[in-house]
Every structure is written in C-alpha cells, then in structure tokens.
Amino acid sequence: MRDNRNRPQIRILKDGPYVVTGKVPLYEKIITPHGKSNYVYRDGRELPQAEFYTLCRCGKSKNPPFCDGRHVEAGFDGTETASKANYMDRIVYRVPGPNLELLDDGRCAFARFCHRKGGDAWELASIAKDEDTVDEAITAAIECPAGRLVIKDKDGEIIEPEYEPAIEVLQDPQMKTSGPLFVKGGIPIISSDGDTYETRNRVTLCRCGHSKIMPFCDAQHINKDFVDGADDTNDKDKGGSNGISKT
Ligand code: FES
C-alpha cells in the first residue's frame, strides 16, 4: 500500500479532527495592529513539530491546537457544508480597476488584512493607478489568509505570494478571540467523504466548531467569542503570549 505520510495533506475525520500528515510545519501567529490601519503577524508560542499530528476542529480541546478527543463527549457535529466548487466558480463579486481586477468569493475569516492605508482592497483595486496604490491594493488582497480575495494584473494573471506548505494557528487579541488555522502553500484537504477540496495557496480552516461553511472559517469564532485557552500555557516573558485568555 502507498504511504501518504510523506506528502503534506490534511484529512478531515467525520465529526472529528484534522489529521495532518507529511511533516507540515506548525506555527502560532498573532494578528497584530500595525500603525493606524495595517495588520501584521507576530510570532506566538513555539509549537511542537511532528511528522503526523491531529488538530482540534470542535473547539473543545484542552490541549489546543491539538485534538485531545473531547469532540466525542461534546457530541461535535462537524458536518461539512461548504461548496466543493472551485474558487473561480464561486466568485460572488468582481471589482474591475484601471490596472487590477479583484475577485471575491465571500468566504471571510475577518482577519482584516484587506484594510490598508488608503482604503480597503475593494476601494484600492477600483482606483489603483500609481505604483504605490497598486502595491497597496495587491497587498490588501494577497494577505487575506482565507483566500477570499484574489487579484489579477492587467494581463489577467493572478498575483499570489509564494508560500511553502505550513499551518499557522491564528490568535486575534484585538478581537479577544482565537482565530482559524491558516493553511498555506497548497496543502491538499481531503473531506471526510473522500473528496478533495480545491488545493489552494491560502485557506482558513475552522477550529472553533461553529462555522456555517465547515470546514472553512466564516468568522463565527468572533460571534461566538471563541478562545482556545492556549494563553494559559504561554510564556509571557518570551513575548509568546497571544494576549487572550479563557474566562
Ligand atoms: S475558526 Fe473561524 S468560524 Fe470557526
């Protein structure tokens, strides 16, 4: 039998966790305001690295971001409700501009990287003429971790950042919540029914257990005040604190 453990892959278990194989690097990143209108990622805790691990999908684990089996006693319903159609077939909004075209599929994780100095991704794409504004519009689109926003240049070529396969566990102290899993670099995501979702450079997976478009994040973690409790174990002296704690 072929051993798939060498290849980066995320397999979703029915009403259970994400099974990650292929030695995918795992980091914690903290969404941090930078200046008046920009955001950056700050490094969070150092997380253990492994060939194979399982990540919590129900939001109940006491050992976040890893699964500790609590989905069973919680009676977690992890039914996958997201469309499996490709991004280009799910676009709900297009913003044409003089140099760029912005595409939007509406799957928002509310990470807010689309807000930049001078406007949001939609405004910037519609007006971007000079180099600075074009750069700002591109940054506003490509830093969207959910992959909601995709931007094309005037030749119709998609502009994407180059990401190596990795998973980033997001924390969002400004919103007093823990965020989704930012899956980078084209890691295949296999549904619990065996189908594969479109492999993309940027997507966010729900880990609060409340998304209405499971397995993807739709920002319900903010409505539900989801806090994973990882802050309890952070070493604040090392600057690793995510700045939020479970109440
Ligand atoms: S983590 Fe965002 S909706 Fe669950």
Residues whose N, C-alpha, C, O or C-beta is under 5 A from the ligand:
A	BS01	FES	G179 P180 L205 C206 R207 C208 G209 H210 S211 C217 D218 A219 Q220 H221
